[in-house]
Each structure stands twice: as C-alpha cells, then as structure tokens.
Amino acid sequence: MLETSARLLRLLSLLQAHREWSGSDLADRLGVTPRTVRRDVDRLRELGYPVNASPGTGGGYQLGAGAELPPLLLDDEEAVAVAVGLRTAAGHGIEGIGETSVRALAKLEQVLPSRLRRRVGALNAFTVPMLRGPQSSTVDTSVLTELANACRDSERLRFEYRDHGGSATRRTVEPHRLVCTERRWYLVAWDLDRGDWRTFRADRITPQPPHGPRFAPRTPPAKDLAAYVSKGVSTHAYAAQAVIRLHTSAELAAEFVGPSDGVLEAVDEKTCLLRTGAASLDVLVIHVMLMGVDFEVVEPQELTEHMRTVRDRLSRALD
C-alpha cells in the first residue's frame, strides 16, 4: 500500500510537470506496466484529479482543470518561490490580495519542511520592499480575471469606464493584453467605437456582461507593450509634454523614473533622454527639478521660457 501511494504521488508530480505524457513514457518513468499506469490514473480520478486521456498512437494523459482545486505538489525551489511571492504580493495594486496571500501562506508554511521554512524566513526577514509611493488605487481580482479571460479567449469586452473626472462612458473593445506597473494595471485594447488602440486603467473598469462575440486578434500597436503603455500614461495623456536630456545614464535614471513618470532613452554612458508629460508647464518644471540631476530642455521652447519665468520669480523671492 505504501509503495502504491508513493507511486501515485510520483505519477501526480509527473502529470503536473508536463503538458502531456504517453502511457508508455509514464510506464518507463515509474518502472511499471502501461496497465498499472491506467489503474493508477483511475485512482487519481477517484481522488478528484481530472486526468484526461486521449486514445490512439498519438494520445496520452493530461492533467486538466476540475470543479475544485486538488492538492498540488511543489518541489523545493517552487515552494520557496511561491512562499516568497505570497509574502510580497500585497502592495501591488490588487484589492484584497494581502489578506488572501496571508491565508494561502499560512497553509503553505504549515506543511513546509523546516529547511525550507528557514530559507523563506531568512528571505522575508532580511528583505525590505521599496515601492515608489502609496497605492492610489486598487483593482478587484475578479475584474482582473475577467479581463484576462477575455484577452485569452479573444472575446469582445463591454464595460463602463470612468475617466479622471469621474464621468462614465460605455465601451466595447477587443482586449489584447493586461500590463501591470508597480502601482497600477492597464488594459490595452482596440476600441471599436473610436477605431483605434486605447489604454484603460483597470481600476476604472466595471465589466458589463454578457461579452462576445469572439474576434480575430489584430496586430498589436507595438512589440513592447510595456513601453507603449508607459509612453501613453506618462506623456500622451497630458496637455504639457517635453523631451528632457538628463545628465546621467539611463540605468541610473531608471532608479528614480518609473514607468508612469516617463520613457527613458539612452544617448550615451553619461546622458539619456526623458520623454514625459504633466498637467501644466508649472507641474512639469517641478517634476523635472525634483529628479535631482542636471538637465537640458530639448523641447518644447515654451518650457525653457517658462523655466526662465520661474527662475526670475525665485530670484525676486530670494532678494
């Protein structure tokens, strides 16, 4: 009985680690006959594991999705990665994820071997997360799941969208991808009413099912969607836009310029270009000054003139 139980655990581990196995491959791995593999698969099904089987020479066994989540088998490295990920999941713009992570972590740590518990404890005890600021918005996990499913299934999505001022509009889009930053989630989608690509903040989306029908995915607006969203939310969304030459490397500038602050472009080892935007020239001046590095305004000329005005105002205040 003990040998059979150990073999079932080994079989389950193999099914979880690979997309599909042939019966002969599983038999070779387990050192048993294909008939024994079939019996063991039936036992797993009795325990609630949905093991699908396809007949024929090209068929095999595949672990599918069931109505309930069965126990999972993790190796040492996977268990540590999951535990650390749960520890740090809070604070990334997903509503309720903190409490959910704590519950899942408590279950995991209860069964972790002492050697792994020590590794996880050391990582968490001597690691301090550095976030760019307080969370200004959160998005419900059910909304994220609904958006992700629509992207996966290439299914038209209907939702109510609130703009910055709180006004709501109805949108019908062809969703493409979700993009997450340190503080926010964005949906990149083709807006059917406007006939163009749009970026939507997920925390402002209220899904309005039913969704559908399915659609043929379009060519995305950019290969690097992270850079596309960064440029949209940090530059194009603002009335005042500028290109600034920073007297520091792009690598060092990335330490204080986040994805929602602007887009960096390396020029050489000592300088880089920052494409950014703000609600007004005054805010743009403050935004650049607070970066704490020397800079030059590449464009627009109006920003240079406005900086002279601010300089004169500061001089008068000092005098």
Secondary structure per residue as TSV (DSSP state, phi and psi in degrees):
chain	resnum	aa	ss	phi	psi
A	1	M	-	360.0	-41.8
A	2	L	H	-63.6	-39.7
A	3	E	H	-65.6	-39.2
A	4	T	H	-65.3	-41.8
A	5	S	H	-64.4	-42.3
A	6	A	H	-62.8	-38.1
A	7	R	H	-68.5	-37.3
A	8	L	H	-63.1	-41.2
A	9	L	H	-64.3	-40.2
A	10	R	H	-64.7	-41.7
A	11	L	H	-62.5	-43.7
A	12	L	H	-62.8	-40.6
A	13	S	H	-62.0	-40.9
A	14	L	H	-65.6	-42.3
A	15	L	H	-65.8	-32.6
A	16	Q	H	-77.0	-23.0
A	17	A	H	-92.2	-10.7
A	18	H	S	-136.5	147.3
A	19	R	S	-63.1	-47.2
A	20	E	-	-153.2	140.6
A	21	W	B	-123.1	142.4
A	22	S	-	-81.5	157.2
A	23	G	H	-61.1	-38.3
A	24	S	H	-68.3	-37.7
A	25	D	H	-64.3	-42.8
A	26	L	H	-64.6	-40.2
A	27	A	H	-62.0	-41.8
A	28	D	H	-64.9	-42.8
A	29	R	H	-63.8	-39.2
A	30	L	H	-90.2	-12.9
A	31	G	T	71.9	35.4
A	32	V	S	-131.6	-177.8
A	33	T	-	-89.1	158.4
A	34	P	H	-57.0	-31.3
A	35	R	H	-65.0	-40.9
A	36	T	H	-64.3	-37.7
A	37	V	H	-60.4	-42.6
A	38	R	H	-63.2	-41.0
A	39	R	H	-64.6	-41.7
A	40	D	H	-66.4	-36.6
A	41	V	H	-62.9	-41.0
A	42	D	H	-62.2	-38.1
A	43	R	H	-64.8	-41.0
A	44	L	H	-62.7	-38.6
A	45	R	H	-63.8	-39.0
A	46	E	H	-63.2	-29.2
A	47	L	T	-83.5	-2.1
A	48	G	T	103.4	5.5
A	49	Y	-	-89.7	121.1
A	50	P	-	-79.3	91.4
A	51	V	E	-97.6	115.3
A	52	N	E	-90.0	144.3
A	53	A	E	-128.7	132.6
A	54	S	-	-113.2	131.2
A	55	P	-	-78.2	171.7
A	56	G	S	96.2	173.3
A	57	T	T	-66.5	-29.8
A	58	G	T	-95.0	7.0
A	59	G	-	-83.2	-178.5
A	60	G	-	177.7	-165.8
A	61	Y	E	-111.1	141.0
A	62	Q	E	-144.4	133.7
A	63	L	E	-80.2	118.3
A	64	G	-	-101.1	-170.9
A	65	A	-	-98.5	135.1
A	66	G	-	-111.0	-175.1
A	67	A	S	-73.7	-28.1
A	68	E	S	-127.5	156.7
A	69	L	-	-83.2	115.0
A	70	P	-	-80.8	168.1
A	71	P	-	-59.9	145.0
A	72	L	-	-110.0	150.6
A	73	L	-	-107.4	126.4
A	74	L	-	-121.5	140.0
A	75	D	-	-79.8	178.7
A	76	D	H	-57.9	-48.4
A	77	E	H	-67.1	-38.0
A	78	E	H	-65.7	-40.7
A	79	A	H	-63.6	-42.5
A	80	V	H	-64.4	-43.9
A	81	A	H	-61.9	-42.6
A	82	V	H	-65.8	-43.5
A	83	A	H	-63.1	-44.7
A	84	V	H	-66.4	-39.4
A	85	G	H	-62.8	-39.1
A	86	L	H	-66.7	-36.2
A	87	R	H	-62.6	-37.4
A	88	T	H	-100.3	3.4
A	89	A	-	-67.0	-33.5
A	90	A	T	-64.8	145.4
A	91	G	T	90.2	15.2
A	92	H	S	-116.6	31.7
A	93	G	S	78.3	18.1
A	94	I	E	-114.9	119.9
A	95	E	E	-64.9	133.0
A	96	G	T	77.9	-0.1
A	97	I	H	-70.1	-26.7
A	98	G	H	-63.2	-53.0
A	99	E	H	-63.4	-41.8
A	100	T	H	-62.5	-41.6
A	101	S	H	-63.3	-40.2
A	102	V	H	-63.2	-42.3
A	103	R	H	-64.1	-45.0
A	104	A	H	-65.7	-38.6
A	105	L	H	-66.0	-37.9
A	106	A	H	-61.5	-40.6
A	107	K	H	-66.3	-40.2
A	108	L	H	-69.4	-45.7
A	109	E	H	-66.4	-24.8
A	110	Q	H	-64.7	-29.9
A	111	V	H	-109.5	0.2
A	112	L	S	-68.3	136.3
A	113	P	-	-62.2	155.0
A	114	S	H	-58.5	-35.7
A	115	R	H	-64.8	-37.2
A	116	L	H	-78.1	-34.2
A	117	R	H	-62.4	-36.4
A	118	R	H	-67.4	-39.7
A	119	R	H	-65.4	-44.6
A	120	V	H	-64.6	-42.3
A	121	G	H	-62.3	-40.4
A	122	A	H	-65.8	-42.6
A	123	L	H	-62.1	-42.7
A	124	N	H	-75.8	-35.9
A	125	A	H	-70.3	-31.9
A	126	F	T	-113.1	24.0
A	127	T	-	-123.3	128.5
A	128	V	-	-115.9	116.1
A	129	P	-	-70.4	139.1
A	130	M	-	-116.3	105.0
A	131	L	-	-100.0	156.1
A	132	R	S	-79.1	-8.9
A	133	G	S	164.7	176.0
A	134	P	-	-66.5	152.8
A	135	Q	-	-70.8	122.2
A	136	S	-	-92.9	-14.7
A	137	S	-	-158.8	152.0
A	138	T	-	-132.0	157.3
A	139	V	E	-125.1	138.8
A	140	D	E	-68.4	141.5
A	141	T	H	-63.1	-32.3
A	142	S	H	-65.9	-34.0
A	143	V	H	-67.4	-45.3
A	144	L	H	-59.0	-43.1
A	145	T	H	-62.7	-42.3
A	146	E	H	-64.6	-41.5
A	147	L	H	-65.7	-43.9
A	148	A	H	-63.4	-40.7
A	149	N	H	-63.5	-39.1
A	150	A	H	-66.2	-38.5
A	151	C	H	-63.6	-46.2
A	152	R	H	-62.3	-43.1
A	153	D	H	-88.3	1.2
A	154	S	T	50.9	55.5
A	155	E	B	-118.1	131.1
A	156	R	-	-56.8	142.4
A	157	L	E	-120.2	132.9
A	158	R	E	-114.4	133.2
A	159	F	E	-157.1	163.0
A	160	E	E	-96.7	132.8
A	161	Y	E	-123.3	127.4
A	162	R	E	-96.9	127.9
A	163	D	-	-83.7	-174.2
A	164	H	T	-60.0	-31.6
A	165	G	T	-86.7	-3.8
A	166	G	S	96.5	-3.5
A	167	S	-	-73.1	138.9
A	168	A	E	-107.4	140.4
A	169	T	E	-133.5	155.6
A	170	R	E	-92.0	132.6
A	171	R	E	-126.1	144.3
A	172	T	E	-125.5	120.1
A	173	V	E	-134.1	164.9
A	174	E	E	-105.2	100.3
A	175	P	E	-70.1	142.5
A	176	H	E	-115.5	-57.6
A	177	R	E	-149.4	154.5
A	178	L	E	-97.8	135.6
A	179	V	E	-122.8	128.1
A	180	C	E	-114.8	140.9
A	181	T	-	-110.6	-170.2
A	182	E	S	-66.8	-26.7
A	183	R	S	-122.2	-17.3
A	184	R	-	-141.4	161.2
A	185	W	E	-116.4	141.8
A	186	Y	E	-129.6	146.4
A	187	L	E	-108.0	123.9
A	188	V	E	-96.5	122.0
A	189	A	E	-150.8	157.1
A	190	W	E	-87.8	116.9
A	191	D	E	-82.8	114.5
A	192	L	T	-67.9	-36.5
A	193	D	T	-72.0	-33.7
A	194	R	T	-97.6	-9.7
A	195	G	T	62.2	39.2
A	196	D	E	-159.4	166.0
A	197	W	E	-74.1	141.1
A	198	R	E	-136.6	154.4
A	199	T	E	-115.7	125.9
A	200	F	E	-118.0	135.7
A	201	R	E	-72.6	127.0
A	202	A	G	-65.6	-30.8
A	203	D	G	-72.6	-9.7
A	204	R	G	-102.3	4.9
A	205	I	E	-98.2	131.0
A	206	T	E	-120.7	102.8
A	207	P	E	-57.0	142.9
A	208	Q	-	-126.8	77.7
A	209	P	S	-67.6	163.7
A	210	P	-	-79.8	152.6
A	211	H	-	-101.5	174.0
A	212	G	-	110.1	173.2
A	213	P	-	-79.7	-176.9
A	214	R	B	-72.3	158.7
A	215	F	-	-140.2	160.6
A	216	A	-	-83.6	120.0
A	217	P	-	-56.8	138.1
A	218	R	-	-87.3	164.8
A	219	T	-	-66.5	125.7
A	220	P	-	-61.7	158.9
A	221	P	S	-69.6	-16.1
A	222	A	-	-161.0	153.5
A	223	K	S	-69.9	-40.5
A	224	D	-	-99.1	93.4
A	225	L	H	-69.8	-29.1
A	226	A	H	-62.8	-44.8
A	227	A	H	-67.3	-36.2
A	228	Y	H	-62.0	-46.7
A	229	V	H	-67.8	-41.3
A	230	S	H	-58.2	-44.6
A	231	K	H	-65.6	-38.2
A	232	G	I	-68.3	-44.5
A	233	V	I	-82.8	-19.0
A	234	S	I	-102.7	-15.4
A	235	T	I	-129.7	-65.9
A	236	H	I	-62.4	-24.7
A	237	A	T	-77.5	-6.3
A	238	Y	S	-112.3	151.7
A	239	A	S	-69.7	-39.8
A	240	A	E	-100.2	123.3
A	241	Q	E	-127.5	151.9
A	242	A	E	-154.8	158.2
A	243	V	E	-118.6	121.1
A	244	I	E	-118.8	133.4
A	245	R	E	-92.2	113.5
A	246	L	E	-91.5	136.4
A	247	H	S	-88.6	62.0
A	248	T	S	-160.7	163.0
A	249	S	-	-72.9	157.7
A	250	A	H	-62.3	-34.2
A	251	E	H	-63.6	-45.2
A	252	L	H	-71.8	-36.0
A	253	A	H	-64.3	-31.3
A	254	A	T	-64.7	-15.8
A	255	E	T	-73.4	-25.0
A	256	F	T	-123.2	-0.9
A	257	V	-	-112.7	107.2
A	258	G	-	-85.4	172.5
A	259	P	T	-57.8	-30.4
A	260	S	T	-90.2	-0.6
A	261	D	T	-94.9	-24.8
A	262	G	-	160.6	176.2
A	263	V	E	-113.5	127.4
A	264	L	E	-98.5	144.7
A	265	E	E	-137.9	118.8
A	266	A	E	-66.9	136.3
A	267	V	-	-104.0	-54.4
A	268	D	S	-151.5	-164.9
A	269	E	S	-69.7	-17.9
A	270	K	S	-116.6	-9.2
A	271	T	-	-139.0	160.4
A	272	C	E	-153.6	161.5
A	273	L	E	-101.8	138.4
A	274	L	E	-116.8	121.4
A	275	R	E	-103.4	117.7
A	276	T	E	-145.5	176.2
A	277	G	E	-154.5	166.8
A	278	A	E	-157.4	170.4
A	279	A	S	-67.5	-27.2
A	280	S	S	-153.8	169.2
A	281	L	H	-64.8	-35.8
A	282	D	H	-60.0	-47.0
A	283	V	H	-65.3	-36.3
A	284	L	H	-64.6	-40.8
A	285	V	H	-60.6	-47.9
A	286	I	H	-62.9	-42.3
A	287	H	H	-57.4	-45.3
A	288	V	H	-74.0	-41.0
A	289	M	H	-61.3	-38.2
A	290	L	T	-71.4	-8.0
A	291	M	T	-70.8	-22.2
A	292	G	-	76.5	22.3
A	293	V	S	-131.8	157.9
A	294	D	-	-67.3	150.3
A	295	F	E	-155.0	167.3
A	296	E	E	-133.2	142.5
A	297	V	E	-85.6	118.4
A	298	V	E	-83.6	-45.5
A	299	E	E	-162.4	151.6
A	300	P	-	-90.6	166.9
A	301	Q	H	-64.2	-30.6
A	302	E	H	-60.1	-32.4
A	303	L	H	-68.7	-39.4
A	304	T	H	-62.0	-45.7
A	305	E	H	-62.7	-38.6
A	306	H	H	-67.5	-36.1
A	307	M	H	-64.5	-35.6
A	308	R	H	-64.2	-40.2
A	309	T	H	-63.0	-43.2
A	310	V	H	-65.3	-39.3
A	311	R	H	-60.5	-45.6
A	312	D	H	-64.7	-38.3
A	313	R	H	-64.2	-41.1
A	314	L	H	-66.8	-38.3
A	315	S	H	-62.6	-43.3
A	316	R	H	-63.3	-38.4
A	317	A	H	-65.0	-39.5
A	318	L	H	-70.7	-37.9
A	319	D	-	-66.1	360.0
